[in-house]
Amino acid sequence: MPSKFTYSRWDGSQRGFDLDAEGLLGELADDLLYHGDVNSALRKLMQDGMRDMNGDRIAGMREMMERLREKRESIQERGDLGGVFSEIADELNDVVDEERHAIENYTTEAKNSGDQRRAEMAEQSAMERNFRLDMLPADLAGKIAELQHYDFQSKQAQLRFEQLIEKLREQLMQQHLDQMSGEMQKLTPADMQRMKDMMSELNAMLERRQQGEDPKFEDFMKNFGDFFPENPETLDELLEIMAQRMAAAQAMLNSMTPEQRAQMQQLSEQLLEDMDLRWQMDQLSKNLQSMFPQAGWQKSYEFSGQDPLGFAEAMQSMQELSELDQLENLMKNAANPAALAEADLDRVRELLGEDSAKSLEKLSQLTQMMKDAGLIDQSDGRLQLTPRGIRQLGAKALQDLFGNLSKDMIGQHQIDKIGTGHERANDTKPYEFGDSFRLDLHGTLRNALRRGGPGLPIKLSQDDFEIERMEHSTRSSTVLLLDLSLSMPMRDNFLPAKKVAMALHHLISSQFPRDYLGVVGFGATARELAAERIPEVSWDFSYGTNMHHAFTLARKLLARQTGNKQIIMITDGEPTAHVMTSGEIFFNYPPVRETVEITLREALRCTKEAIRINTFMLDADNGLRHFIEQLTKINGGRAFFTSPETLGDYVLIDYLEHKRNISRGRSASATSQR
């Protein structure tokens, strides 16, 4: 079925797309060029954040981690975990007070009845009950144990005590299993039995897996899936959920004082008296700890608030802190923005707010957006720029550099007289897509008549087109020498130089496709760089600036080309290395006379082959200046003393001026011949 779209007139109220793949590539450009790696650039953008096309802030990981830290602190300042026991103790004291009040009322009624026998029995019963209440243990578990066997005078007090016990039993179960099911509001004996069956089957599944058998996960979910509202699809997902729940419960115990922890354990033993249930829980906890040792079983939190936290509040705080830890772990370990898609955005929204959830969602879409736009793809597990992405990156570099130029420096960058460029070969050929459309009219008409026969009108077909065959002569051939020695990044010169290489490549490939551009990187040694791989190039981690080897490679590359030949060298240091006759590399800093002389001899060979060397120096010291003066004297090229901020201006202007000079020279030659 074809897609259907509905259009409406823009009235200013609609919101446009807030992210654009090409704009995103522009945001990544400098980091991508500096690191030479899409993955690193995306990780840095993920850390720093950005602004979208509407100017809205997309928070990065650093910013969200700060929000996460503030949220964690606010939770820990809510109160004191000792309130868990204060709350229970207060409720028990209220029950005891109500029972004492009932005892007193009953004794008074008996005395006022006029029945001596009844009064004596009431007095005796009151003494026994008050004695038992006076002798209640100080610890909560002991007090609860005694009251469970106490014969209450007050039915209301007894009901309140039974409700408190039920509530505590539920809370303890929820503390161990972290509110496993929304259905667990009142634990009836049947509910307890079903929960015990669930944990028994879960332990059995683990045993079957360890023995290489089918764990029967589908059967388990069919019988007990209502315990897991997260709806895990695999056994691994289910076990991870359980590990997170039980680790959070353990963190609550770890966060208590030793006295509080002992009370909690005693309460658990007292209220969860089902030995089989406790055994199943302990067994499950041991299994999960061995399977997920990094789940945070030893983690604890310091609560600094003044107000005592109740049991439910303490459990909620632990749950939120556990989820913050999981979110923090996801952010820290995300290798690229796509990994953030695993975050539960609804929970992020509840914990950190709407802005953080939106930022996380947008960041998670960045990688896929650039893939869909054809700017990057995945190869051997790594993200790489596509040819289209490389073109876009070069266009961005060129746009940035040209944007810094004033019009009076370079005008509109157009060459009015383009010269001949290529010469006629006094021959024709059928037109093919991509050929320059220099139509040979006679040959074209002859083909049409031969195909369609004589008569008017003559109907032309694409196959009839005949064009003049041209002998192409490359107008300009350039090799860019890019210094990749360690001093370049150390002095912050690497990124500007690499951006110039990208811009120059894009300028030539898009505006002067007949020209040739080769790229040679040099550090301790030199090597030819494929133009399409320039974005991935990084600096050398060895010492040495081997101009000798770079000039040699450039001269060999240009020997295979025609037209005007030049070398453009970008460097921030004098030659400190050369290739010896044995083929080994000699390095010395400061440079020795032998290295300088061998380098200049290679420059002289370039001069004899009519190769002009233009040098762009960054952070030039006296040694480099002196060497370049000798180089220009031998070669006749030009030298430019530049800064990282002006490097691109000089290189692009020089190249375009070089093109103009070629054009003028050809035009003058054509005029003199006429």
Number of C-alpha atoms within 10 A of each C-alpha: 3 4 4 5 5 4 5 6 6 9 6 7 6 9 8 10 9 12 16 15 18 17 13 20 22 18 19 20 21 19 19 23 25 22 17 21 19 25 18 18 22 25 19 18 22 25 21 15 21 19 14 17 14 11 9 11 13 21 24 21 24 15 15 22 19 11 16 21 14 13 17 19 15 14 18 20 15 18 20 19 28 19 19 19 19 16 15 17 17 12 15 21 12 15 21 22 14 18 22 20 15 19 22 17 12 19 21 14 14 19 17 11 11 10 10 12 11 15 19 14 13 20 19 12 16 19 13 12 19 16 11 15 18 10 11 17 14 9 14 20 19 16 16 21 15 15 19 14 8 13 11 19 19 18 12 14 21 20 13 17 21 14 12 17 17 17 15 18 20 20 19 22 22 20 25 22 20 22 21 20 15 10 11 17 13 12 16 11 9 9 13 18 14 14 20 19 15 19 18 18 19 21 18 15 19 19 14 14 13 11 10 9 11 11 19 14 16 13 10 15 19 9 12 17 16 14 18 16 10 13 12 15 11 11 19 11 13 17 19 16 17 20 25 22 24 25 27 29 23 20 21 23 22 18 18 20 12 11 9 17 15 15 18 19 14 16 21 18 14 16 19 18 12 13 10 13 18 15 14 20 20 13 15 21 20 11 16 22 17 9 13 15 12 11 20 19 20 14 15 17 15 13 21 15 15 12 13 18 22 19 21 13 16 24 23 16 20 25 21 19 23 23 19 21 17 16 19 17 11 16 23 13 10 17 15 23 24 17 16 22 16 12 17 14 19 11 15 20 15 12 19 18 14 14 15 23 22 16 19 27 20 20 26 20 16 22 22 15 18 19 18 12 14 15 22 22 19 11 9 6 7 10 18 21 25 16 14 13 21 21 20 19 27 26 20 23 28 22 13 15 22 19 11 12 17 11 11 7 10 16 9 10 14 11 14 9 12 14 18 14 17 13 12 12 11 9 11 16 14 18 21 13 6 6 12 12 13 14 17 18 13 11 17 21 17 15 19 19 16 11 14 13 12 10 8 7 6 12 13 15 12 11 13 19 23 23 22 22 20 18 13 14 15 17 22 22 22 25 25 25 27 26 29 32 26 18 20 23 16 9 12 12 22 25 19 23 25 25 26 24 25 25 26 22 26 23 20 18 16 12 11 14 13 17 19 20 20 18 24 23 27 26 27 26 23 23 15 17 17 11 16 16 13 20 24 15 17 19 20 19 11 12 18 27 30 28 34 25 24 28 26 17 20 25 22 11 18 23 14 8 17 15 16 18 22 25 24 23 23 27 27 25 22 25 29 25 28 27 20 11 7 6 8 9 15 16 19 14 12 10 16 13 10 13 23 20 14 19 25 23 16 18 24 16 16 25 18 11 13 13 25 21 26 24 22 23 23 23 17 19 12 10 13 17 17 12 16 23 12 13 23 18 10 17 20 14 18 17 18 17 15 20 17 17 11 15 22 28 20 17 25 21 16 17 19 17 15 15 18 19 13 19 20 17 13 17 16 13 12 12 9 8 7 6
